[in-house]
C-alpha cells in the first residue's frame, strides 16, 4: 500500500519548498550585508575626511602665510624705510647708478604719486640736477655731505656745530644723532613730513623728503596688497577700513569669494578669524586698531576623494545587490549552497566577533585622531605659558641685578686708604658678571678712577662726565633738596656727550634723584637701564661715584643668551628660539636646526599680537608643533617654541598597542569561546554525523560518546538506544532478505527474476518464485499494508503458510483462501495484504492465477502491455471472501510483469504521481533480453521520473520471460 502522502510540495531538487519568508530575507540582508558594507563606507569616508581636513589645514596655512606676510607692513615708517633702503642699494651698487636712479625714481613715483621728493648727491656733495626734485640749497648740502661723512667716522663736532643750519633742510625735529637710512619725522605742523637720509656710498647718496598723505596709516600695507593680488591668481587679499568698507578694488575680492557681507558679519562676531564657505577659506588679520586684512583662497576639488566615494558607493551597492539576490535564490530553493555545518558556524562566529572588532577599530581610529588634537592643543598651551614666563622673567632678572648691586656696594666699607683698590676690584668683578655697556668710577674732582666699556668708541663718548660728577658731589655735600634744579642751572646742561648713542647729560639728569637704584628710560628710539651708585668708606663718607649703563638691546640679548638654553632644557622635546625683530639678522641659538622650518611662521608671529600656533610636516617625516608670541618685556624679540611630536607619537603608539591588545584579548576570548562551542556543539554533531554514516554503511554496533548532560548528550544517548533497535532491525532485514529468492529461476521454456526495495529497514512487500514437484512454476507477489516491522511480520507469516507442505500450491484460488483464513485469524483485521498468486505451466503454455486485491500484472506481447484484470478483496480484510482462478494463454516471447503499488504511486512532482497509465505506456520500451535486464530497466526508469528523496512505500518488481 502507498505510504503517507506529505502535505508540503516537493521541488525538483528534492528540497521541501515553503512560502518565501520576506521578513526573514529582509532582516538577514540588513544584518549580514547592509551593516558591514555601510561600516566599510563609513570607514573609508573617515579616511577621506581626514585627508580633506589635512588639505584644508594646508590651504589655511598657505593663505595665512600670504596674509601674515602682508600684515608685517602695517607700520608705514618701517615700510618706507625698507622700500628706500632697497632702492638706494639698487642704485648705488649698480654699474650705472644715475641711470638706475632714474628708473627707480620713476617706478616709485608711479606707485606713490606725489609722496617722495628726491635729492641725489655725488660723492663730493654736488647735486645731480636731473634727478633732484625742486630747488635745493647747493652749498648747504655740499657742506652737510662733508660733515655727515665725518660724523660716521666718529667726529661729531662739525655736524653738531652746524646742526641748526642743517635743520632747515633736514627737519626741525631731527637731531644730530639721527640713524642713517631710517625714516625720521622731520616736522609736525598742519602736515607731517619725514626725512630719509641715506647712507653715503662711494658713488653718492640720496636724501628723500616724504610728505604724509591722508592714507598714511595704510600706505604700505595697501601697496603690498595690490602687488600680492596682481601676482597671485589663486588667493586674493583685501583691506577692510574702520567703516567696514573694502579699501581695494572690490571686484577683485568679490569675484574671488562671492558675497563678502556674510563673511564680514561672521568675522564681526569675534568668534573666529577663519571662515569656510563651500570650497573657499577666508582668513582675517587685524593690522591696526581700525584696519583688518581679509584673504580668500579657493580650494580645488579633491577629485581622488570624490571619485573614490563614487566608486565605493557603486561597488558597495553592486555587492549588496549581488548578496541580496543570492540570498533570495537560496531561500527560495532556486540555488542550493552546500556548506558544512562546521564552516557555517565558523563564518557566523567570525561575523559575530568581527563586527564589534570592526566597530572598535573604527572608534579607536577616531579616538586617536581626537586625542592627537587634544595633545597638540595641550602642548601649545604649555609652551605658550613657558614663553610668557620666560618673557616676564626678564623683569625679575633686572630686580636681581638691582639687589645684587645694592648688596655689593653696601658691604663695601673699606678703610679710607683702601677705598680705591677695593672698589676697583669689585667693579671688575661686576663688569665681568653683568657686562654693562658703560661703567665709570669718578672721584670728587671728576677724575676717571676706573673705566670699563664694551666698545672702544665709548672712550670718546664719556668726555662730558667730569663736570657732571663734580655737580653731583657738590649736591651730595651740600645735601641740596632739588638736585635736578641745580643741574639745570649748571653750565653742564649744555654739555653734549654720547655714550652708545645716548646723551649722557640727559641720562644723569634723570638718574641723580634715584642714586643707588637702576632706572629704565628712553631717549628717542633708544631704551636703556642705568644707575649711579655711591661708594662709601668706613666713615660713611661718599668717596666715589659709579655710573653703570646697559643698553636695552644688549641687556635683552644677554638675558636671551644666558637663559634661553636653560629654559629649553626644562621642556621635553622642545627647543626655544628667540628672533630679534629689529635687527632681523640676530637670533639665538645661532645655528638653530629648525630655522628653515619656521621662516613663514616668524612672519605670522610678527604680524599678530596674540599667540600664534602652527604645525609643520618636515621632509624627513617628523612633525613640528610651533608656538610663538611677541615679546612684551623682551620688546624686540619674537619667542618661538618648536616641539617635536615624538612625545605625542609615543603616547599614540601606546594607545595603538593598548587597542591592539584589547582586540587581541577579544580575539583570544572569542577563540576560547569558539573552542568551547566546538567541544559542546561541533564535537557531538560530528559524532552524530559519524553515527549517521554508520547507519548508511549498516554498522549498527557503533555507539556515540555522551559528552555532557545536555540536549546534545540526550540526543547521543537516544541515538545509542536507536542503534540498538536498528541492530535488531538489521537482523530482521537479513532474515527478510533470506526469505526472498536471491537469484533468477530458469527452465527450458521460461525465466523469472525479481527484486524488492524496501522503504524502511524492513518492508511489507513479499515476492517469491519456485518450481513445484510437478514441474510447474509458482510466481507470487504480495503487499502488506504499511511498511516496517509489522508489515514484515505479516509477510513472514504468508511465507510460512505458502511453504507448508499441506497446502495445494498448484491451485491459486485455494492457496489464497488458506492465506486469508490464517491472516484473518492472526492479524484480526489490523493488517491486510494484497496478494497475487500465479502458476505457469510451461508445457501447456498457460498461466493460472488468482488475485486478492493486488495490482494487476501486465502481459507484454508484441510491443503492447495489457493488464490481467481479476478483482478480489485483500487477504484478512473481510470475514467471507471467495477467491477464483483465471487462466491466461501464453506465447513464446511473452513477458509478465508483477509489481507492488509503490512503483506507480510514487510522486514525480508536487501533487502528481507516476500512475498506472504512465507505467503502462512506458513498459513496452523497458523489456530487456532477460528478466534481470527488464527489472533493471524498470528500476532505472522509476529513478529517472520520481522526485528525489526517501521512498514512501516499498517497491517490488518481478519479470517473467516465456522463451
Protein Blocks (a to p, Z undefined) as FASTA:
>chain_A
ZZdddfbdcdfkopacddddfklmmmmmmmmmmmmmmmmmmmmmmmmmmmmmmmmmmmmm
mmmmmmmmmmmmmpmklmmmmmmmmmmmmmmmpfblmlmmmmmmmmmmmmmghkaccddd
dfkopacfklpgcjddfklmmmmmmmmmmmmnopaklmmmmmmmmmmmnopkbcfkbceh
iacdfbdcfbccddddddddfkbccdddddddfklmmmmmmmmmmmmmmmpmkbccdddd
fkopafbdfklmmmmnopaklmmmmmmnomaccdcehjaccddddfbfkbccdddddddd
dfklmmmmmmmmmmmmmmmmmmmmmmmmmmnopaccdddfklmmmmmmmmmmmmmmmmmm
mmmmmmmmmmmmmmmmmmmmmmmmmmmmmmmmmmmmmmmmmmmmmmmmmmmccdfklmmm
mmmmmmmmmmmmnopabdcdddfkopafbdcdfbfklmmmmmmmmmmmmmmmmmmmnopa
blmlmmmmpmklmpccdeehiafklmmmmmmmmghiacdddehjbccdddddddddfkop
afbdcdddddfklmmmmmmmmmmmmmmmmpghiacddddfklomaccdfblcklmmmmmm
mmmmmmpcbdcddddddfkopacdddddddfklmmbccdddddfklmmmmmmmmmmmmmm
mmmmmmmmmmmmmmmmmmmmmmmmmmmmmmmmmmmnopakbccddfbacfklmmmmmmmm
mmmmmmmmmmmmmmmmmmpccbdcddfkbccddddddfblbdcbdcdddddfkopacddd
dddehedjklmmmmmmmmmmmmpmkbcfklmklmmmmmmmmmmmmnnomaccdddddddd
fklopaddddehiacddddeehiacddddddddehkbmbdcdddddddddehiacddddf
klmmpcfbehiafbjmlmmmmmmmmpcfbfklmmmmmmmmmmmmpccdddfbdcdddddd
dZZ
